[in-house]
């Protein structure tokens, strides 16, 4: 989640939650002086860097997240200025299609695929309504070559999370599960949401997921992006600028304490490959490759903390699923959470990381192929 969308969401927290934190008139409240977030040191840069290709531009919009269908097509959520869901052809052969305008949501957030062509996303409701989780059933979806929708997807709300504060990333454990996991950035935990009943529970609450004290906006964030792989939850803490992993039980609960992988990483959402590397969408205008075994970082695309970068404020990342793009990472950008946004920098880009992957080497523990 980006700094710009965070400001909107922080304002949108239900008034009843805000009221509960007001101190009595007789108490003495010590003013909190916000501490400005530090810029972590720039990781080394790959040589040569991966090629970056812009496949979809949406000037003035802030993209938040994306998911990839089994046929390689992209679903992308736009957080602002409107809560929209787009369908994008990664090869740019067909025009991008607006699938849905969520008129009852303030914005759209995370999105993930649970089972083939069955996606789930979330967003805060309008008029201080709680967060909603919606389903996107693409199984009967059909679009014509000119972008005309012949059979629309089935999109509907399936439940709410009244106690959630700031929902963010989403992931699944297995495709046959009846639940998804959703990070709560302000609460510092993970929700388990049952897609069949619409019920939810706070399944993990851990200090490693809480944001730093005395911070504001993006710097106050805790857990942000998260991905599950081999019964392990990987997640970044954006405010603390740290990256962790935690073993999970089959029901999504924590099986052991969190392990710190690295500090000083500017992170949002990310994609995992099967070799044990995370491709981290950095709000500092880069795509960072993180070795989750050693904590080593490498900028594989973009220019860290530079407004002239090919990538301006990356917000999410996913591997392609087609024969031609399995070693490509698709990233969403919102166009300037920490730097001025050049015209047309908002949208979706493809980063071809196949050659860069060789720089880290491989071993038999990590079979070939992207994970998502």
Secondary structure, DSSP 8 states (H G I E B T S, - for coil): --HHHHHHHHHHS-HHHHHTT---TTS----------------EE-SS--EEEEEEE-TT-EEEEEEE-TTS-EEEEEEESS-EEEEE-TTSSS--EEEEE-TTBS----EEEEETTEEEEEEEBSTT--EEEEEEE-TT-EE-TTS-EEE--EEEEEEEETT-S-EEEEE-S-TT-SEEEEEETTTTEEEEEETTT--EEEEEE-GGGS--SS--GGGG--EEEEEEETTEEEEEETTTTEEEEEEB-TTS-BSS--EEEEES---S-EEEBTTSEEEEEETTTEEEEEETTT--EEEEEE-TT-TTSSSSSEEEEEE--STT-TTEEEEEE-S-SSS---TT--EEEEEE-HHHHTTT---TTS-SSB--
